[in-house]
Amino acid sequence: MYVLIVYDIGEERVVKVCKYLRQHLNWVQNSVFEGELTVAQLEKVKIGLKKIINPDYDSVIFYIASDEKWLNKHKLGREKSSTNNLI
């Protein structure tokens, strides 16, 4: 499945969340990550985030599609980070 994660996190936890998500997804903009995950990988990401965030203050939103082809992305301006995984 293709997952897009956006978050609004307290300043003291932003670096931890960013480092954690970079292990699993592609960073595309400040507070935005995307990429392919299995159901098990998504659950692992959710469990890890629950350990980092403060649920009374922070917000994390998951947008999930069965495949990237079902998303229509339109970009304006400079791309922060390439989502291409080819080396």
N, CA, C and O atoms as a MOPAC input file, in Angstrom:
PM7 MOZYME 1SCF
protein

 N      0.84100 1    -1.17200 1     0.00000 1
 C      0.00000 1     0.00000 1     0.00000 1
 C      0.88500 1     1.23200 1     0.00000 1
 O      2.03300 1     1.17900 1     0.44000 1
 N      0.35900 1     2.33200 1    -0.48800 1
 C      1.10700 1     3.58400 1    -0.53800 1
 C      0.61500 1     4.48200 1     0.58300 1
 O     -0.58400 1     4.72800 1     0.70900 1
 N      1.53400 1     4.96600 1     1.39100 1
 C      1.18700 1     5.72400 1     2.58700 1
 C      1.79000 1     7.12200 1     2.51900 1
 O      2.95300 1     7.30000 1     2.15700 1
 N      0.98500 1     8.09300 1     2.87100 1
 C      1.42100 1     9.47800 1     3.00400 1
 C      1.15600 1     9.86100 1     4.45500 1
 O      0.02900 1     9.75600 1     4.93800 1
 N      2.20400 1    10.30500 1     5.14600 1
 C      2.07400 1    10.69500 1     6.55200 1
 C      2.40400 1    12.17100 1     6.68600 1
 O      3.44800 1    12.63200 1     6.22600 1
 N      1.50900 1    12.89800 1     7.31700 1
 C      1.74800 1    14.31200 1     7.63000 1
 C      1.58300 1    14.48100 1     9.13600 1
 O      0.77300 1    13.80100 1     9.76700 1
 N      2.36200 1    15.39500 1     9.69600 1
 C      2.28500 1    15.54400 1    11.14100 1
 C      2.50300 1    16.97200 1    11.59100 1
 O      3.13500 1    17.78000 1    10.91100 1
 N      1.96100 1    17.25400 1    12.75400 1
 C      2.16000 1    18.51100 1    13.45200 1
 C      2.56900 1    18.11400 1    14.86900 1
 O      1.73700 1    17.70800 1    15.68000 1
 N      3.85400 1    18.23700 1    15.14800 1
 C      4.44700 1    17.69400 1    16.36900 1
 C      5.08100 1    18.82200 1    17.16800 1
 O      5.61100 1    19.77900 1    16.60400 1
 N      5.02100 1    18.69700 1    18.47900 1
 C      5.70000 1    19.66900 1    19.34100 1
 C      7.18000 1    19.75400 1    18.99600 1
 O      7.81800 1    18.74600 1    18.69200 1
 N      7.71000 1    20.95800 1    19.04700 1
 C      9.08700 1    21.23400 1    18.61600 1
 C     10.11100 1    20.28600 1    19.25300 1
 O     11.08500 1    19.89800 1    18.60900 1
 N      9.88900 1    19.92200 1    20.49900 1
 C     10.85300 1    19.06900 1    21.20600 1
 C     10.85300 1    17.61700 1    20.70900 1
 O     11.75100 1    16.85300 1    21.06100 1
 N      9.87400 1    17.23000 1    19.90700 1
 C      9.79400 1    15.85500 1    19.39000 1
 C      9.97600 1    15.77200 1    17.87300 1
 O     10.03100 1    14.67200 1    17.32400 1
 N     10.06800 1    16.89100 1    17.20100 1
 C     10.12900 1    16.90200 1    15.73100 1
 C     11.31500 1    16.10200 1    15.20900 1
 O     11.15400 1    15.29600 1    14.29300 1
 N     12.48400 1    16.30400 1    15.76500 1
 C     13.68100 1    15.61200 1    15.27100 1
 C     13.53800 1    14.09900 1    15.43500 1
 O     13.88900 1    13.34200 1    14.53000 1
 N     13.02800 1    13.65700 1    16.57700 1
 C     12.84800 1    12.21600 1    16.81200 1
 C     11.87700 1    11.61000 1    15.80400 1
 O     12.13800 1    10.54400 1    15.24800 1
 N     10.76400 1    12.28700 1    15.57100 1
 C      9.76300 1    11.78100 1    14.63200 1
 C     10.34700 1    11.74300 1    13.22100 1
 O     10.16700 1    10.76000 1    12.50200 1
 N     11.03600 1    12.79300 1    12.82600 1
 C     11.63400 1    12.85400 1    11.49300 1
 C     12.65000 1    11.72700 1    11.30100 1
 O     12.61200 1    11.03300 1    10.28600 1
 N     13.55000 1    11.53800 1    12.25300 1
 C     14.54900 1    10.46600 1    12.16000 1
 C     13.87600 1     9.09500 1    12.09400 1
 O     14.29100 1     8.22300 1    11.33000 1
 N     12.84300 1     8.91900 1    12.89500 1
 C     12.13400 1     7.63800 1    12.90800 1
 C     11.47400 1     7.36300 1    11.55400 1
 O     11.61300 1     6.26900 1    11.00600 1
 N     10.76700 1     8.34000 1    11.02200 1
 C     10.06400 1     8.13800 1     9.75300 1
 C     11.02800 1     7.97200 1     8.58100 1
 O     10.70400 1     7.27500 1     7.62000 1
 N     12.19700 1     8.59100 1     8.63900 1
 C     13.18900 1     8.43000 1     7.56500 1
 C     13.67500 1     6.99000 1     7.46000 1
 O     14.17700 1     6.58400 1     6.41100 1
 N     13.53700 1     6.22700 1     8.51100 1
 C     13.91900 1     4.80800 1     8.48600 1
 C     12.92300 1     3.97100 1     7.68700 1
 O     13.24100 1     2.86200 1     7.25900 1
 N     11.72000 1     4.50400 1     7.48700 1
 C     10.64500 1     3.71900 1     6.89100 1
 C     10.09200 1     4.28500 1     5.58100 1
 O      9.60900 1     3.53300 1     4.73500 1
 N     10.16000 1     5.60900 1     5.41300 1
 C      9.52800 1     6.27300 1     4.27000 1
 C     10.45100 1     7.32500 1     3.66800 1
 O     11.52300 1     7.61000 1     4.20100 1
 N     10.02000 1     7.89100 1     2.55900 1
 C     10.76900 1     8.96200 1     1.90100 1
 C     10.29500 1    10.31100 1     2.41100 1
 O      9.09600 1    10.58500 1     2.45700 1
 N     11.25300 1    11.15400 1     2.79600 1
 C     10.93700 1    12.51400 1     3.23400 1
 C     10.69600 1    13.35300 1     1.99100 1
 O     11.55300 1    13.40200 1     1.10900 1
 N      9.54600 1    14.01500 1     1.90200 1
 C      9.24300 1    14.81900 1     0.72400 1
 C      9.12900 1    16.30800 1     1.02900 1
 O      9.38500 1    17.13500 1     0.15400 1
 N      8.75600 1    16.65700 1     2.23000 1
 C      8.67400 1    18.05800 1     2.65700 1
 C      8.71500 1    18.08200 1     4.16800 1
 O      8.61800 1    17.04200 1     4.81900 1
 N      8.86100 1    19.28200 1     4.72600 1
 C      8.79100 1    19.38600 1     6.18400 1
 C      7.49600 1    18.74000 1     6.66100 1
 O      6.41000 1    19.09500 1     6.20400 1
 N      7.61600 1    17.81000 1     7.56500 1
 C      6.46500 1    17.13000 1     8.18400 1
 C      5.65400 1    16.27800 1     7.22600 1
 O      4.48100 1    16.01200 1     7.49100 1
 N      6.25100 1    15.83500 1     6.10400 1
 C      5.54100 1    14.98100 1     5.14700 1
 C      6.46100 1    13.85300 1     4.68800 1
 O      7.58500 1    14.08900 1     4.24600 1
 N      5.96400 1    12.63200 1     4.80100 1
 C      6.67600 1    11.43900 1     4.34500 1
 C      5.73700 1    10.59800 1     3.51100 1
 O      4.52300 1    10.62800 1     3.70900 1
 N      6.31100 1     9.83100 1     2.55600 1
 C      5.48400 1     8.95200 1     1.74700 1
 C      6.29100 1     7.75100 1     1.29300 1
 O      7.52200 1     7.77400 1     1.27700 1
 N      5.56100 1     6.68700 1     0.92000 1
 C      6.22600 1     5.51600 1     0.37500 1
 C      5.38500 1     4.26700 1     0.51200 1
 O      4.29300 1     4.28400 1     1.08000 1
 N      5.92000 1     3.18200 1    -0.02200 1
 C      5.25900 1     1.88300 1     0.02100 1
 C      5.53900 1     1.19600 1     1.35100 1
 O      6.68400 1     1.14500 1     1.80100 1
 N      4.49800 1     0.67100 1     1.97400 1
 C      4.61300 1    -0.11200 1     3.20100 1
 C      3.66200 1    -1.30000 1     3.12300 1
 O      2.60100 1    -1.22000 1     2.50400 1
 N      4.04800 1    -2.38700 1     3.75000 1
 C      3.11700 1    -3.49700 1     3.93100 1
 C      2.23100 1    -3.16300 1     5.12900 1
 O      2.48500 1    -2.19500 1     5.84600 1
 N      1.20800 1    -3.95700 1     5.33600 1
 C      0.33300 1    -3.76200 1     6.49800 1
 C      1.15300 1    -3.87400 1     7.77800 1
 O      0.98900 1    -3.06600 1     8.69200 1
 N      2.03200 1    -4.86500 1     7.84900 1
 C      2.86200 1    -5.06700 1     9.04400 1
 C      3.81100 1    -3.89200 1     9.26400 1
 O      3.99700 1    -3.44800 1    10.39700 1
 N      4.41000 1    -3.38800 1     8.18800 1
 C      5.31000 1    -2.24500 1     8.31300 1
 C      4.56300 1    -1.00000 1     8.79000 1
 O      5.07900 1    -0.24000 1     9.60900 1
 N      3.35400 1    -0.79500 1     8.27900 1
 C      2.54900 1     0.34400 1     8.71300 1
 C      2.23300 1     0.24400 1    10.20000 1
 O      2.30900 1     1.24200 1    10.91700 1
 N      1.88600 1    -0.92900 1    10.66100 1
 C      1.59700 1    -1.11700 1    12.08400 1
 C      2.83900 1    -0.83900 1    12.92500 1
 O      2.74200 1    -0.24500 1    13.99800 1
 N      4.00600 1    -1.26500 1    12.44200 1
 C      5.26300 1    -0.99800 1    13.14000 1
 C      5.50700 1     0.50200 1    13.23300 1
 O      5.91300 1     0.99900 1    14.28300 1
 N      5.26500 1     1.22400 1    12.15100 1
 C      5.43800 1     2.67800 1    12.13700 1
 C      4.48500 1     3.32600 1    13.14400 1
 O      4.88800 1     4.20900 1    13.90200 1
 N      3.23700 1     2.89500 1    13.15200 1
 C      2.26000 1     3.46200 1    14.09100 1
 C      2.66600 1     3.21800 1    15.54200 1
 O      2.57300 1     4.11600 1    16.37800 1
 N      3.11300 1     2.00800 1    15.83300 1
 C      3.53900 1     1.67800 1    17.20400 1
 C      4.72900 1     2.54000 1    17.61400 1
 O      4.77500 1     3.05300 1    18.73300 1
 N      5.69200 1     2.69700 1    16.70200 1
 C      6.85900 1     3.52400 1    16.99600 1
 C      6.49900 1     4.97900 1    17.22800 1
 O      7.03700 1     5.62200 1    18.12900 1
 N      5.59300 1     5.49400 1    16.41700 1
 C      5.16700 1     6.89600 1    16.57900 1
 C      4.43100 1     7.10000 1    17.89600 1
 O      4.59700 1     8.12800 1    18.55200 1
 N      3.61900 1     6.12300 1    18.28100 1
 C      2.88700 1     6.23600 1    19.54900 1
 C      3.83000 1     6.36800 1    20.73300 1
 O      3.48600 1     6.98200 1    21.74300 1
 N      5.03500 1     5.78400 1    20.60900 1
 C      6.02700 1     5.86200 1    21.68400 1
 C      6.71400 1     7.22500 1    21.73200 1
 O      7.26300 1     7.60700 1    22.76500 1
 N      6.68600 1     7.95900 1    20.61900 1
 C      7.38700 1     9.23900 1    20.53300 1
 C      6.46900 1    10.43000 1    20.78700 1
 O      6.85200 1    11.37100 1    21.48100 1
 N      5.26300 1    10.39400 1    20.23100 1
 C      4.40200 1    11.57900 1    20.26600 1
 C      3.67400 1    11.73700 1    21.60300 1
 O      3.58600 1    10.80400 1    22.40100 1
 N      3.16900 1    12.92200 1    21.81400 1
 C      2.28200 1    13.21100 1    22.93400 1
 C      0.87300 1    13.30400 1    22.34200 1
 O      0.55900 1    14.29500 1    21.68200 1
 N      0.01500 1    12.30000 1    22.55700 1
 C     -1.30000 1    12.29100 1    21.91800 1
 C     -2.22300 1    13.43500 1    22.34400 1
 O     -3.21900 1    13.71100 1    21.67600 1
 N     -1.89800 1    14.08800 1    23.43500 1
 C     -2.70500 1    15.22500 1    23.87900 1
 C     -2.32000 1    16.51400 1    23.16500 1
 O     -3.05800 1    17.49800 1    23.21500 1
 N     -1.16700 1    16.51200 1    22.50100 1
 C     -0.66600 1    17.73000 1    21.88200 1
 C     -0.37600 1    17.56700 1    20.38900 1
 O     -0.61400 1    18.48700 1    19.60600 1
 N      0.13100 1    16.41000 1    19.99800 1
 C      0.60300 1    16.17300 1    18.63500 1
 C     -0.48300 1    15.56000 1    17.74900 1
 O     -1.46000 1    14.98500 1    18.22800 1
 N     -0.27200 1    15.70700 1    16.43700 1
 C     -1.20800 1    15.15700 1    15.46000 1
 C     -0.43000 1    14.49100 1    14.32600 1
 O      0.50000 1    15.07500 1    13.77100 1
 N     -0.82300 1    13.26400 1    13.99300 1
 C     -0.25100 1    12.53800 1    12.86200 1
 C     -1.41500 1    12.02000 1    12.02500 1
 O     -2.33500 1    11.39600 1    12.55200 1
 N     -1.37100 1    12.28000 1    10.72500 1
 C     -2.43900 1    11.83200 1     9.82500 1
 C     -1.83600 1    10.89000 1     8.78900 1
 O     -0.80200 1    11.18900 1     8.19300 1
 N     -2.49400 1     9.74600 1     8.58000 1
 C     -2.08400 1     8.74900 1     7.60300 1
 C     -3.08200 1     8.75100 1     6.45200 1
 O     -4.27900 1     8.55400 1     6.65900 1
 N     -2.58700 1     8.97200 1     5.24600 1
 C     -3.40200 1     8.82900 1     4.04300 1
 C     -2.91900 1     7.54900 1     3.37800 1
 O     -1.72800 1     7.39700 1     3.10600 1
 N     -3.83800 1     6.63200 1     3.11600 1
 C     -3.44500 1     5.31400 1     2.62200 1
 C     -4.18200 1     5.01200 1     1.32300 1
 O     -5.40100 1     5.15800 1     1.23000 1
 N     -3.41200 1     4.58700 1     0.32100 1
 C     -3.96800 1     4.18000 1    -0.97200 1
 C     -3.45900 1     2.77300 1    -1.26800 1
 O     -2.38200 1     2.38700 1    -0.81500 1
 N     -4.22600 1     2.02500 1    -2.01600 1
 C     -3.80900 1     0.66000 1    -2.32800 1
 C     -2.53200 1     0.64300 1    -3.16000 1
 O     -1.77200 1    -0.32400 1    -3.11300 1
 N     -2.29400 1     1.71200 1    -3.92300 1
 C     -1.11000 1     1.78700 1    -4.77400 1
 C     -0.85800 1     3.25600 1    -5.12400 1
 O     -1.79100 1     4.05800 1    -5.16800 1
 N      0.38900 1     3.59700 1    -5.36800 1
 C      0.73400 1     4.98300 1    -5.70100 1
 C      0.01500 1     5.46700 1    -6.95600 1
 O     -0.25700 1     6.65900 1    -7.09900 1
 N     -0.29200 1     4.54700 1    -7.86100 1
 C     -0.94900 1     4.95100 1    -9.11300 1
 C     -2.32700 1     5.57500 1    -8.88200 1
 O     -2.86500 1     6.22800 1    -9.77700 1
 N     -2.90000 1     5.38300 1    -7.70100 1
 C     -4.21800 1     5.94900 1    -7.40300 1
 C     -4.12300 1     7.37200 1    -6.87800 1
 O     -5.14500 1     7.99700 1    -6.59400 1
 N     -2.91100 1     7.89000 1    -6.74500 1
 C     -2.71800 1     9.26900 1    -6.29500 1
 C     -2.39800 1    10.16200 1    -7.48400 1
 O     -1.63800 1     9.77600 1    -8.37200 1
 N     -2.96300 1    11.32100 1    -7.49900 1
 C     -2.59900 1    12.33900 1    -8.47900 1
 C     -1.82600 1    13.41100 1    -7.73700 1
 O     -2.39200 1    14.15100 1    -6.93400 1
 N     -0.53500 1    13.49300 1    -8.00500 1
 C      0.30200 1    14.48300 1    -7.33900 1
 C      0.61800 1    15.60900 1    -8.30800 1
 O      1.01300 1    15.37100 1    -9.45000 1
 N      0.44300 1    16.81200 1    -7.84900 1
 C      0.78100 1    18.00200 1    -8.62500 1
 C      1.70400 1    18.84100 1    -7.76200 1
 O      1.34600 1    19.20500 1    -6.64200 1
 N      2.87500 1    19.14900 1    -8.26700 1
 C      3.85800 1    19.89700 1    -7.49300 1
 C      4.04500 1    21.28300 1    -8.08500 1
 O      4.06500 1    21.46300 1    -9.30200 1
 N      4.18200 1    22.25300 1    -7.19900 1
 C      4.51700 1    23.62100 1    -7.57900 1
 C      5.80500 1    23.98000 1    -6.85600 1
 O      5.94300 1    23.69200 1    -5.66700 1
 N      6.72800 1    24.58900 1    -7.53500 1
 C      7.96600 1    25.01300 1    -6.89200 1
 C      8.98200 1    23.89800 1    -6.76700 1
 O      8.86100 1    22.84900 1    -7.40100 1
 N      9.96200 1    24.13600 1    -5.95900 1
 C     11.10600 1    23.24900 1    -5.78400 1
 C     10.72400 1    21.99200 1    -5.00900 1
 O      9.96600 1    22.05100 1    -4.04000 1
 N     11.25200 1    20.87300 1    -5.44300 1
 C     11.03600 1    19.61600 1    -4.74500 1
 C     12.05400 1    19.52300 1    -3.61600 1
 O     13.25400 1    19.66500 1    -3.85300 1
 N     11.58900 1    19.28800 1    -2.39000 1
 C     12.47800 1    19.22500 1    -1.22800 1
 C     13.35900 1    17.99000 1    -1.24900 1
 O     14.55300 1    18.06900 1    -0.96000 1
 N     12.77400 1    16.84800 1    -1.58900 1
 C     13.51300 1    15.59500 1    -1.59200 1
 C     12.88200 1    14.68400 1    -2.62400 1
 O     11.65800 1    14.57900 1    -2.69900 1
 N     13.69800 1    14.03400 1    -3.40800 1
 C     13.19200 1    13.14000 1    -4.44000 1
 C     12.58300 1    11.90000 1    -3.81500 1
 O     13.11800 1    11.36100 1    -2.84600 1
 N     11.46000 1    11.44300 1    -4.36800 1
 C     10.84300 1    10.20800 1    -3.87600 1
 C     11.29200 1     9.01600 1    -4.70100 1
 O     10.77000 1     7.91300 1    -4.53500 1
 N     12.25600 1     9.22600 1    -5.59100 1
 C     12.76800 1     8.15800 1    -6.42500 1
 C     13.75400 1     7.32600 1    -5.61100 1
 O     14.70900 1     7.87500 1    -5.06200 1
 N     13.54500 1     6.02400 1    -5.52300 1
 C     14.40500 1     5.13600 1    -4.75000 1
 C     15.52300 1     4.52800 1    -5.58100 1
 O     16.30100 1     3.72500 1    -5.06600 1
 N     15.62000 1     4.89200 1    -6.85600 1
 C     16.67700 1     4.34500 1    -7.69200 1
 C     18.01600 1     4.94700 1    -7.34400 1
 O     18.13300 1     6.14700 1    -7.09600 1
 N     19.02400 1     4.09900 1    -7.32800 1
 C     20.37200 1     4.56700 1    -7.00500 1
 C     21.18400 1     4.68200 1    -8.26800 1
 O     22.35400 1     5.06100 1    -8.21800 1

